[in-house]
Amino acid sequence: QELQKRGYDLYLAPSAIIYHNKAYRLKGAIIDSYHHGRLFASRRVANVRFAIRAFRGLLSAVLPVLLPGRIVLRTVGKKRHLSELFICFPYLFLLTTAWSYGEFCGYFAGEGGSARKWK
């Protein structure tokens, strides 16, 4: 939204291939994922009634299955990097579970100190 306010047009290019070559330590990546999820959820419901926050918080319990499931389906559909997906799936599951727990906490308890952890 901020980019659009500044006059930029956003486009979706499904054929684009992006390479992200950065090394992460597992513990730090899990912590970052948790804080990103918590901050995302808290800002998503910043001015929303508690009942809606609680509903979304309860729905976050399905995210550890839904999020990696989407990634698996998209990757299999493109028929690329299947061996890499198989190798990294345990890490993918850990990271999406940490994100999901962060969302749960964000919906119920707000952002806490997660904004300061954003990297």
N, C-alpha and C positions, 0 to 999 in steps of 0.2 A: 504494500500500500504506500509505503514511504517513497519508493522509486516511482510509482505512478504519480504521486503528488508532485514530484520533481520533474514530471514531463517525460519519463521513460516509458516506452512500450514494452510489454512483456510477451514473449512468445513461447509456445511449447513446441519443441522439435523432437519428436519421438525417434528420429533417425540419428540424433546426436549421440556420440559416444564420448563419455567423460572418463578420464583416468585420474584417480586420486591416489597418489603415492606418498603416503605419510605413515610413519611408524608410530604405534601407540603402545604403551604399557597397559596390560590388561586391567590392573587395578585402577589406574587413572581414567581409562576409557569407560569403565563401569561407573565410576563416580561422576564423570562428566555426563554420561547418559542419564543417570538419575536426576542430576540437577537440571539438565535441559528439559526433561519430561516434567519435572515439578514446576519449573518456571513457565513452560508452555501452558500447562493446565491452569495455573493460578491466574495467568493473564487472560486466558480464554474465558474465565468465569468471574473476572474481577468485580463486576457489577450485577451478579446474578443471585437470585434467591438461593438459600441453603438447600432447599428441596431439589433444585436442578443440579446444584453442585454435588449433592449426595448421589443423585441418580447417575451422573457421569462418573463419579468416583467408583460406584459399584460396577458400572460397565467396563471400567478400566481393567477389571479382572480377566476379560477375554483378550486383552491386548497381547499377552505373551504368546498366544496362538495366532491371532489375527495378523500382527505385524510381520513376523517371519514368514507366515503363510503367503502374504502378498508378495514378498520378495522372492520366495521360491517359485510361485506361479509366474511371475514376470520373467524371471531368469530362465525357467524351463521353456516358457513361451518363445523367448528369443533364441533359444538353442545355442547359447554362448556361455562359457565359463561354468559349465556344470560341475566339472571336477573341483574347481575352486569353491563353488557353493557347498559341495559336500564336505570339503576340508574345513571350511570356516563356519559351518552351521552351528556347532556348539558355542562359538563366540557370538555369533549373530543372536542366538537364543538368549545368552547371558545379557547382552547389551539391550535387547528389546524388553527383556524382563525388568532390567534396571530402569529403563525408560518408563515402563508401565507402572512400576512401584512409585516412581517420581510423580507420574500423573496422579495416581491415587492420593499421594500426600498433598499435592498441589490443590486438588479439588477440595479436600477436607480441611487442610491446615494453611493454605496459602503458600506463598513463595518461600517463606523462611529466609535463609541466607543464600538461596540458589542464584539470585541475580548477581551476587558478588563472585560466584564460582564460574560464571559463563566465560568461556575461552574462545 
